[in-house]
């Protein structure tokens, strides 16, 4: 039986290095075969997952020798942390390894949505010349509001400042005196941040306090014509409220990398079908060739360090 089970995609170099010392079972599609995953965990010491594998109390019951869960990323809402703690199972996220990739994704989307012209591809291919309709807005001088001011939000702020944006953040858990606020205005109330921002980017974990944090009321607080970007977790945003705001013109555009239903099914995606001012990507904001290598190596190092220390 394997020592380490990997249920989602991972850089193979990190796997090959670990395989010199441990029996490793790797199948990026194992997440879709939960019963087989349970069988493989019967005698395994480590499990490595991304965001789709649900590490529940039921799954842990099938893994009596499990010592550590490595998370290829930073979000932990798919892992039952309480159940892991009760079992003494270490949970190791790849903190910091994909910050740059997510921050770049956010800024690219913000700039594309302000400019607007990138959504006229079909008209161009049809032989139209929609020059006046495609006139957009400059990014420089616009205000970016960051909901949550952790590591990824700080990297996003750095890039936004570099292209001439004004940046503010809302995060009641980061004290005003912290050096990370240098160059960024700290706003104490979410409503005030939303009201003054030309673009809003979400950077909070998903929990009971943040579920549908951006709801119809919050969208009403936003500037008319603002844009909204979510690369955090799907449940933080009420998608139906966002769609209604895009259709009414309350929001000028939006970009989603995460969804309330993941993977996004055709049925769940139908609500977005005819929205030209909406960018959709498949939870790839934090996944580039470079970040996948970093995340994979950090995760495998974390898992190996824990296994070797527990020997």
RODO-887073 format. One record per residue (C-alpha): residue number from 1; residue in one letter; x, y, z. Coordinates in nm, 4 decimals, always signed. Last residue first. Layout:
+-----+----+----------+----------+----------+
:   i : aa :        x :        y :        z :
+-----+----+----------+----------+----------+
: NUM :  a :        X :        Y :        Z :
...
+-----+----+----------+----------+----------+
***
This chain:
+-----+----+----------+----------+----------+
:   i : aa :        x :        y :        z :
+-----+----+----------+----------+----------+
: 311 :  x :  +0.9578 :  +0.8320 :  +1.2265 :
: 310 :  x :  +0.7408 :  +1.1332 :  +1.3000 :
: 309 :  x :  +1.0011 :  +1.3862 :  +1.1876 :
: 308 :  x :  +1.0462 :  +1.2060 :  +0.8563 :
: 307 :  x :  +0.6734 :  +1.2068 :  +0.7940 :
: 306 :  x :  +0.6406 :  +1.5753 :  +0.8848 :
: 305 :  x :  +0.9331 :  +1.6859 :  +0.6722 :
: 304 :  x :  +0.8118 :  +1.4706 :  +0.3847 :
: 303 :  x :  +0.4667 :  +1.6283 :  +0.3908 :
: 302 :  x :  +0.5978 :  +1.9840 :  +0.4092 :
: 301 :  x :  +0.8560 :  +1.9190 :  +0.1367 :
: 300 :  x :  +0.5839 :  +1.7674 :  -0.0828 :
: 299 :  x :  +0.3653 :  +2.0727 :  -0.0352 :
: 298 :  x :  +0.6470 :  +2.3217 :  -0.0967 :
: 297 :  x :  +0.7575 :  +2.1317 :  -0.4092 :
: 296 :  x :  +0.4077 :  +2.1063 :  -0.5521 :
: 295 :  x :  +0.3227 :  +2.4690 :  -0.4798 :
: 294 :  x :  +0.6479 :  +2.5915 :  -0.6358 :
: 293 :  x :  +0.6176 :  +2.3777 :  -0.9501 :
: 292 :  x :  +0.2500 :  +2.4635 :  -0.9881 :
: 291 :  x :  +0.3398 :  +2.8299 :  -0.9364 :
: 290 :  x :  +0.5810 :  +2.8277 :  -1.2288 :
: 289 :  x :  +0.3579 :  +2.6460 :  -1.4765 :
: 288 :  x :  +0.0677 :  +2.8642 :  -1.3657 :
: 287 :  x :  -0.2078 :  +2.7788 :  -1.1217 :
: 286 :  x :  -0.3202 :  +3.0416 :  -0.8710 :
: 285 :  x :  -0.5800 :  +3.2002 :  -1.0955 :
: 284 :  x :  -0.6777 :  +2.8650 :  -1.2504 :
: 283 :  x :  -1.0135 :  +2.8047 :  -1.0871 :
: 282 :  x :  -1.1661 :  +2.7405 :  -1.4345 :
: 281 :  x :  -1.1781 :  +3.0944 :  -1.5865 :
: 280 :  x :  -1.4804 :  +3.3178 :  -1.6540 :
: 279 :  x :  -1.4653 :  +3.6842 :  -1.7593 :
: 278 :  x :  -1.8005 :  +3.8679 :  -1.7647 :
: 277 :  x :  -1.8913 :  +4.1772 :  -1.9672 :
: 276 :  x :  -2.0459 :  +3.9836 :  -2.2568 :
: 275 :  x :  -2.3096 :  +3.8159 :  -2.0399 :
: 274 :  x :  -2.5177 :  +3.5766 :  -2.2517 :
: 273 :  x :  -2.4441 :  +3.2445 :  -2.0786 :
: 272 :  x :  -2.3836 :  +3.3441 :  -1.7170 :
: 271 :  x :  -2.6997 :  +3.1857 :  -1.5695 :
: 270 :  x :  -2.6354 :  +2.8769 :  -1.7793 :
: 269 :  x :  -2.3102 :  +2.8068 :  -1.5946 :
: 268 :  x :  -2.4797 :  +2.6045 :  -1.3189 :
: 267 :  x :  -2.6545 :  +2.3804 :  -1.5726 :
: 266 :  x :  -2.3414 :  +2.3421 :  -1.7857 :
: 265 :  x :  -2.1481 :  +2.2414 :  -1.4747 :
: 264 :  x :  -1.8786 :  +2.4504 :  -1.3060 :
: 263 :  x :  -1.6373 :  +2.2166 :  -1.1320 :
: 262 :  x :  -1.7169 :  +2.3500 :  -0.8836 :
: 261 :  x :  -2.0595 :  +2.4952 :  -0.8012 :
: 260 :  x :  -2.0489 :  +2.8167 :  -0.5929 :
: 259 :  x :  -1.7798 :  +2.9317 :  -0.8288 :
: 258 :  x :  -1.4156 :  +3.0396 :  -0.8447 :
: 257 :  x :  -1.2171 :  +3.2164 :  -1.1189 :
: 256 :  x :  -1.4759 :  +3.4883 :  -1.1704 :
: 255 :  x :  -1.4359 :  +3.8241 :  -1.3416 :
: 254 :  x :  -1.6935 :  +4.1023 :  -1.3391 :
: 253 :  x :  -1.8087 :  +4.3960 :  -1.5467 :
: 252 :  x :  -1.9855 :  +4.7310 :  -1.5516 :
: 251 :  x :  -2.1872 :  +4.6588 :  -1.2373 :
: 250 :  x :  -2.5197 :  +4.8380 :  -1.1844 :
: 249 :  x :  -2.5739 :  +4.7926 :  -1.5560 :
: 248 :  x :  -2.8979 :  +4.6027 :  -1.5028 :
: 247 :  x :  -2.7657 :  +4.2802 :  -1.6538 :
: 246 :  x :  -2.4393 :  +4.2989 :  -1.4595 :
: 245 :  x :  -2.6248 :  +4.3677 :  -1.1338 :
: 244 :  x :  -2.8591 :  +4.0734 :  -1.1900 :
: 243 :  x :  -2.5623 :  +3.8471 :  -1.2605 :
: 242 :  x :  -2.3881 :  +3.9626 :  -0.9408 :
: 241 :  x :  -2.6984 :  +3.8960 :  -0.7308 :
: 240 :  x :  -2.7289 :  +3.5496 :  -0.8841 :
: 239 :  x :  -2.3641 :  +3.4792 :  -0.8096 :
: 238 :  x :  -2.3901 :  +3.5605 :  -0.4377 :
: 237 :  x :  -2.0169 :  +3.5928 :  -0.3705 :
: 236 :  x :  -1.8178 :  +3.4420 :  -0.0837 :
: 235 :  x :  -1.9441 :  +3.0986 :  -0.1886 :
: 234 :  x :  -1.7157 :  +3.0900 :  -0.4906 :
: 233 :  x :  -1.3894 :  +3.1180 :  -0.3008 :
: 232 :  x :  -1.1058 :  +3.3687 :  -0.3466 :
: 231 :  x :  -1.0458 :  +3.4616 :  -0.7119 :
: 230 :  x :  -1.3410 :  +3.6997 :  -0.7290 :
: 229 :  x :  -1.3340 :  +4.0253 :  -0.9244 :
: 228 :  x :  -1.6037 :  +4.2951 :  -0.9297 :
: 227 :  x :  -1.6216 :  +4.6001 :  -1.1551 :
: 226 :  x :  -1.7758 :  +4.9368 :  -1.0758 :
: 225 :  x :  -2.0286 :  +5.1050 :  -1.3039 :
: 224 :  x :  -2.2507 :  +5.2292 :  -1.0231 :
: 223 :  x :  -2.0296 :  +5.2442 :  -0.7146 :
: 222 :  x :  -2.0873 :  +4.9628 :  -0.4676 :
: 221 :  x :  -2.3277 :  +4.9808 :  -0.1729 :
: 220 :  x :  -2.6042 :  +4.8202 :  -0.3823 :
: 219 :  x :  -2.3662 :  +4.5294 :  -0.4409 :
: 218 :  x :  -2.3413 :  +4.4822 :  -0.0637 :
: 217 :  x :  -2.7211 :  +4.4696 :  -0.0335 :
: 216 :  x :  -2.7559 :  +4.2157 :  -0.3144 :
: 215 :  x :  -2.4865 :  +3.9897 :  -0.1629 :
: 214 :  x :  -2.1092 :  +4.0120 :  -0.1361 :
: 213 :  x :  -2.0510 :  +3.8440 :  +0.1989 :
: 212 :  x :  -2.2430 :  +3.5520 :  +0.0502 :
: 211 :  x :  -2.0581 :  +3.3145 :  +0.2881 :
: 210 :  x :  -1.8033 :  +3.5267 :  +0.4753 :
: 209 :  x :  -1.9023 :  +3.4697 :  +0.8392 :
: 208 :  x :  -1.9926 :  +3.1017 :  +0.7989 :
: 207 :  x :  -1.6615 :  +3.0287 :  +0.6296 :
: 206 :  x :  -1.4999 :  +3.0852 :  +0.2904 :
: 205 :  x :  -1.1597 :  +3.2514 :  +0.3051 :
: 204 :  x :  -1.1245 :  +3.6195 :  +0.2099 :
: 203 :  x :  -0.9527 :  +3.7925 :  -0.0814 :
: 202 :  x :  -1.2260 :  +3.9514 :  -0.2959 :
: 201 :  x :  -1.1374 :  +4.2208 :  -0.5508 :
: 200 :  x :  -1.3400 :  +4.5402 :  -0.5917 :
: 199 :  x :  -1.2921 :  +4.7880 :  -0.8754 :
: 198 :  x :  -1.3949 :  +5.1549 :  -0.8918 :
: 197 :  x :  -1.3914 :  +5.1605 :  -0.5124 :
: 196 :  x :  -1.5453 :  +5.4319 :  -0.2893 :
: 195 :  x :  -1.8766 :  +5.2739 :  -0.1903 :
: 194 :  x :  -1.7325 :  +4.9238 :  -0.1556 :
: 193 :  x :  -1.4710 :  +5.0369 :  +0.0964 :
: 192 :  x :  -1.7247 :  +5.2378 :  +0.2963 :
: 191 :  x :  -1.9661 :  +4.9440 :  +0.3153 :
: 190 :  x :  -1.6885 :  +4.7117 :  +0.4298 :
: 189 :  x :  -1.6133 :  +4.9333 :  +0.7285 :
: 188 :  x :  -1.2718 :  +5.0090 :  +0.8795 :
: 187 :  x :  -1.0898 :  +5.1161 :  +0.5629 :
: 186 :  x :  -0.7096 :  +5.0906 :  +0.5593 :
: 185 :  x :  -0.5515 :  +5.2986 :  +0.2834 :
: 184 :  x :  -0.2655 :  +5.1218 :  +0.1069 :
: 183 :  x :  +0.0755 :  +5.2807 :  +0.0480 :
: 182 :  x :  +0.2172 :  +5.1219 :  +0.3620 :
: 181 :  x :  -0.0566 :  +4.8924 :  +0.4984 :
: 180 :  x :  +0.1796 :  +4.5934 :  +0.5139 :
: 179 :  x :  +0.3802 :  +4.7764 :  +0.7831 :
: 178 :  x :  +0.1133 :  +4.6865 :  +1.0431 :
: 177 :  x :  -0.0103 :  +4.9781 :  +1.2526 :
: 176 :  x :  -0.3720 :  +4.9553 :  +1.1413 :
: 175 :  x :  -0.4152 :  +4.6029 :  +1.2762 :
: 174 :  x :  -0.4988 :  +4.3183 :  +1.0312 :
: 173 :  x :  -0.8004 :  +4.1166 :  +1.1498 :
: 172 :  x :  -1.0624 :  +4.3802 :  +1.0622 :
: 171 :  x :  -0.9623 :  +4.3574 :  +0.6944 :
: 170 :  x :  -1.0817 :  +4.6169 :  +0.4439 :
: 169 :  x :  -0.8312 :  +4.7488 :  +0.1931 :
: 168 :  x :  -0.7623 :  +5.0572 :  -0.0134 :
: 167 :  x :  -0.5562 :  +5.1035 :  -0.3288 :
: 166 :  x :  -0.5147 :  +5.3970 :  -0.5675 :
: 165 :  x :  -0.4112 :  +5.2706 :  -0.9081 :
: 164 :  x :  -0.1047 :  +5.3817 :  -1.1011 :
: 163 :  x :  +0.0090 :  +5.0598 :  -1.2666 :
: 162 :  x :  +0.2658 :  +4.9880 :  -0.9923 :
: 161 :  x :  +0.0076 :  +5.0569 :  -0.7202 :
: 160 :  x :  -0.2078 :  +4.7772 :  -0.8606 :
: 159 :  x :  +0.0893 :  +4.5393 :  -0.8650 :
: 158 :  x :  +0.1750 :  +4.5977 :  -0.4993 :
: 157 :  x :  -0.1935 :  +4.5832 :  -0.4020 :
: 156 :  x :  -0.2287 :  +4.2414 :  -0.5661 :
: 155 :  x :  +0.0743 :  +4.1164 :  -0.3723 :
: 154 :  x :  -0.0890 :  +4.2435 :  -0.0538 :
: 153 :  x :  -0.4199 :  +4.0785 :  -0.1466 :
: 152 :  x :  -0.2396 :  +3.7470 :  -0.1946 :
: 151 :  x :  -0.0731 :  +3.7635 :  +0.1476 :
: 150 :  x :  -0.3747 :  +3.8710 :  +0.3491 :
: 149 :  x :  -0.5732 :  +4.1913 :  +0.3193 :
: 148 :  x :  -0.9387 :  +4.0947 :  +0.2952 :
: 147 :  x :  -1.1823 :  +4.2781 :  +0.0699 :
: 146 :  x :  -0.9422 :  +4.4739 :  -0.1507 :
: 145 :  x :  -1.0766 :  +4.7952 :  -0.3008 :
: 144 :  x :  -0.9055 :  +4.9256 :  -0.6136 :
: 143 :  x :  -0.9389 :  +5.2946 :  -0.7012 :
: 142 :  x :  -0.8844 :  +5.4237 :  -1.0550 :
: 141 :  x :  -0.6052 :  +5.6701 :  -1.1329 :
: 140 :  x :  -0.4356 :  +5.4432 :  -1.3842 :
: 139 :  x :  -0.6713 :  +5.1716 :  -1.5100 :
: 138 :  x :  -0.7835 :  +5.3634 :  -1.8159 :
: 137 :  x :  -1.1434 :  +5.3310 :  -1.9308 :
: 136 :  x :  -1.3027 :  +5.1783 :  -2.2365 :
: 135 :  x :  -1.3881 :  +5.2643 :  -2.5970 :
: 134 :  x :  -1.5200 :  +4.9489 :  -2.7592 :
: 133 :  x :  -1.8546 :  +5.1028 :  -2.8600 :
: 132 :  x :  -1.6790 :  +5.3773 :  -3.0598 :
: 131 :  x :  -1.4584 :  +5.1339 :  -3.2490 :
: 130 :  x :  -1.7142 :  +4.8662 :  -3.3256 :
: 129 :  x :  -1.5706 :  +4.7761 :  -3.6713 :
: 128 :  x :  -1.7817 :  +4.4821 :  -3.7876 :
: 127 :  x :  -1.6520 :  +4.2048 :  -4.0133 :
: 126 :  x :  -1.8105 :  +3.9192 :  -3.8203 :
: 125 :  x :  -1.4698 :  +3.8358 :  -3.6741 :
: 124 :  x :  -1.4554 :  +4.1872 :  -3.5270 :
: 123 :  x :  -1.8050 :  +4.1538 :  -3.3793 :
: 122 :  x :  -1.7084 :  +3.8208 :  -3.2228 :
: 121 :  x :  -1.3890 :  +3.9632 :  -3.0704 :
: 120 :  x :  -1.5625 :  +4.2578 :  -2.9029 :
: 119 :  x :  -1.4993 :  +4.1528 :  -2.5405 :
: 118 :  x :  -1.1362 :  +4.2649 :  -2.5450 :
: 117 :  x :  -1.2399 :  +4.6264 :  -2.5942 :
: 116 :  x :  -1.3574 :  +4.6614 :  -2.2347 :
: 115 :  x :  -1.0607 :  +4.8653 :  -2.1111 :
: 114 :  x :  -1.1761 :  +4.8587 :  -1.7491 :
: 113 :  x :  -1.2576 :  +4.4888 :  -1.7717 :
: 112 :  x :  -0.9236 :  +4.3976 :  -1.9256 :
: 111 :  x :  -0.7311 :  +4.6002 :  -1.6653 :
: 110 :  x :  -0.9156 :  +4.4421 :  -1.3725 :
: 109 :  x :  -0.8782 :  +4.0952 :  -1.5224 :
: 108 :  x :  -0.5016 :  +4.1319 :  -1.5678 :
: 107 :  x :  -0.4719 :  +4.2705 :  -1.2132 :
: 106 :  x :  -0.6574 :  +3.9754 :  -1.0605 :
: 105 :  x :  -0.4667 :  +3.7112 :  -1.2579 :
: 104 :  x :  -0.1339 :  +3.8706 :  -1.1621 :
: 103 :  x :  -0.2272 :  +3.8587 :  -0.7926 :
: 102 :  x :  -0.3313 :  +3.4935 :  -0.8236 :
: 101 :  x :  +0.0006 :  +3.3975 :  -0.9829 :
: 100 :  x :  +0.2105 :  +3.5974 :  -0.7368 :
:  99 :  x :  +0.0484 :  +3.4387 :  -0.4312 :
:  98 :  x :  +0.0965 :  +3.0805 :  -0.5551 :
:  97 :  x :  +0.3645 :  +2.9523 :  -0.3155 :
:  96 :  x :  +0.2819 :  +3.1812 :  -0.0238 :
:  95 :  x :  +0.1411 :  +2.9139 :  +0.2058 :
:  94 :  x :  +0.1431 :  +2.5660 :  +0.0555 :
:  93 :  x :  -0.1090 :  +2.4363 :  +0.3101 :
:  92 :  x :  -0.0027 :  +2.1686 :  +0.5616 :
:  91 :  x :  -0.2681 :  +1.9936 :  +0.7734 :
:  90 :  x :  -0.1290 :  +1.7720 :  +1.0537 :
:  89 :  x :  -0.3466 :  +1.4845 :  +1.1709 :
:  88 :  x :  -0.3811 :  +1.4572 :  +1.5489 :
:  87 :  x :  -0.7130 :  +1.2756 :  +1.5135 :
:  86 :  x :  -0.9104 :  +1.5478 :  +1.6887 :
:  85 :  x :  -0.7204 :  +1.8077 :  +1.4887 :
:  84 :  x :  -0.8051 :  +1.6386 :  +1.1604 :
:  83 :  x :  -1.1734 :  +1.6221 :  +1.2531 :
:  82 :  x :  -1.1694 :  +1.9905 :  +1.3449 :
:  81 :  x :  -0.9923 :  +2.0845 :  +1.0237 :
:  80 :  x :  -1.2502 :  +1.9173 :  +0.8017 :
:  79 :  x :  -1.0764 :  +1.9958 :  +0.4719 :
:  78 :  x :  -1.2529 :  +2.1435 :  +0.1679 :
:  77 :  x :  -1.2579 :  +2.4914 :  +0.3277 :
:  76 :  x :  -0.8782 :  +2.4880 :  +0.3582 :
:  75 :  x :  -0.7711 :  +2.7411 :  +0.0964 :
:  74 :  x :  -0.3925 :  +2.7706 :  +0.0668 :
:  73 :  x :  -0.2766 :  +2.5707 :  -0.2335 :
:  72 :  x :  -0.1680 :  +2.2126 :  -0.2966 :
:  71 :  x :  -0.2827 :  +2.1032 :  +0.0503 :
:  70 :  x :  -0.0784 :  +1.8338 :  +0.2229 :
:  69 :  x :  -0.2680 :  +1.6181 :  +0.4724 :
:  68 :  x :  -0.0583 :  +1.4505 :  +0.7426 :
:  67 :  x :  -0.0590 :  +1.1520 :  +0.9761 :
:  66 :  x :  -0.2989 :  +0.8990 :  +0.8233 :
:  65 :  x :  -0.2736 :  +0.5549 :  +0.9835 :
:  64 :  x :  -0.6491 :  +0.5015 :  +1.0380 :
:  63 :  x :  -0.7452 :  +0.6267 :  +0.6901 :
:  62 :  x :  -1.1016 :  +0.5090 :  +0.6198 :
:  61 :  x :  -1.2280 :  +0.7038 :  +0.9192 :
:  60 :  x :  -1.0567 :  +1.0082 :  +0.7682 :
:  59 :  x :  -1.2830 :  +0.9884 :  +0.4640 :
:  58 :  x :  -1.5928 :  +0.9961 :  +0.6848 :
:  57 :  x :  -1.4588 :  +1.2905 :  +0.8851 :
:  56 :  x :  -1.4246 :  +1.4774 :  +0.5589 :
:  55 :  x :  -1.1298 :  +1.5576 :  +0.3339 :
:  54 :  x :  -1.3299 :  +1.6630 :  +0.0299 :
:  53 :  x :  -1.1010 :  +1.6458 :  -0.2737 :
:  52 :  x :  -1.1794 :  +1.9372 :  -0.5059 :
:  51 :  x :  -0.9487 :  +2.2037 :  -0.3596 :
:  50 :  x :  -0.6088 :  +2.0426 :  -0.4112 :
:  49 :  x :  -0.5056 :  +1.7246 :  -0.2340 :
:  48 :  x :  -0.2062 :  +1.5373 :  -0.0877 :
:  47 :  x :  -0.2710 :  +1.2497 :  +0.1549 :
:  46 :  x :  -0.0079 :  +1.1067 :  +0.3886 :
:  45 :  x :  +0.0420 :  +0.7991 :  +0.6085 :
:  44 :  x :  -0.1331 :  +0.5385 :  +0.3977 :
:  43 :  x :  -0.2650 :  +0.1992 :  +0.5137 :
:  42 :  x :  -0.6373 :  +0.2269 :  +0.4424 :
:  41 :  x :  -0.5885 :  +0.5399 :  +0.2318 :
:  40 :  x :  -0.5916 :  +0.3480 :  -0.0969 :
:  39 :  x :  -0.9321 :  +0.1971 :  -0.0190 :
:  38 :  x :  -1.0803 :  +0.5371 :  +0.0643 :
:  37 :  x :  -0.9502 :  +0.6821 :  -0.2616 :
:  36 :  x :  -1.1077 :  +0.3927 :  -0.4516 :
:  35 :  x :  -1.4406 :  +0.4802 :  -0.2951 :
:  34 :  x :  -1.3960 :  +0.8484 :  -0.3789 :
:  33 :  x :  -1.3343 :  +0.7979 :  -0.7534 :
:  32 :  x :  -1.3513 :  +1.1527 :  -0.8972 :
:  31 :  x :  -1.0674 :  +1.2770 :  -0.6736 :
:  30 :  x :  -0.8569 :  +0.9952 :  -0.8181 :
:  29 :  x :  -0.8361 :  +1.1877 :  -1.1434 :
:  28 :  x :  -0.4873 :  +1.3314 :  -1.0841 :
:  27 :  x :  -0.3605 :  +0.9796 :  -1.0054 :
:  26 :  x :  -0.0456 :  +0.9480 :  -0.7964 :
:  25 :  x :  +0.0362 :  +0.6635 :  -0.5582 :
:  24 :  x :  +0.3723 :  +0.7117 :  -0.3841 :
:  23 :  x :  +0.5800 :  +0.4492 :  -0.2036 :
:  22 :  x :  +0.8395 :  +0.6564 :  -0.0234 :
:  21 :  x :  +1.2135 :  +0.7281 :  -0.0392 :
:  20 :  x :  +1.2939 :  +0.7667 :  -0.4084 :
:  19 :  x :  +0.9262 :  +0.8336 :  -0.4802 :
:  18 :  x :  +0.9552 :  +1.1728 :  -0.3104 :
:  17 :  x :  +1.1860 :  +1.3010 :  -0.5834 :
:  16 :  x :  +0.9582 :  +1.1664 :  -0.8551 :
:  15 :  x :  +0.6534 :  +1.3339 :  -0.7024 :
:  14 :  x :  +0.8223 :  +1.6749 :  -0.6911 :
:  13 :  x :  +0.9261 :  +1.6305 :  -1.0539 :
:  12 :  x :  +0.5697 :  +1.5279 :  -1.1461 :
:  11 :  x :  +0.4122 :  +1.8646 :  -1.0699 :
:  10 :  x :  +0.0713 :  +1.7942 :  -0.9185 :
:   9 :  x :  -0.2803 :  +1.7120 :  -1.0363 :
:   8 :  x :  -0.5289 :  +1.5727 :  -0.7845 :
:   7 :  x :  -0.5605 :  +1.2655 :  -0.5585 :
:   6 :  x :  -0.2052 :  +1.2199 :  -0.4316 :
:   5 :  x :  -0.1604 :  +0.9248 :  -0.1924 :
:   4 :  x :  +0.1608 :  +0.8933 :  +0.0108 :
:   3 :  x :  +0.2789 :  +0.5791 :  +0.1943 :
:   2 :  x :  +0.1280 :  +0.3537 :  -0.0719 :
:   1 :  x :  +0.0000 :  +0.0000 :  +0.0000 :
+-----+----+----------+----------+----------+
***
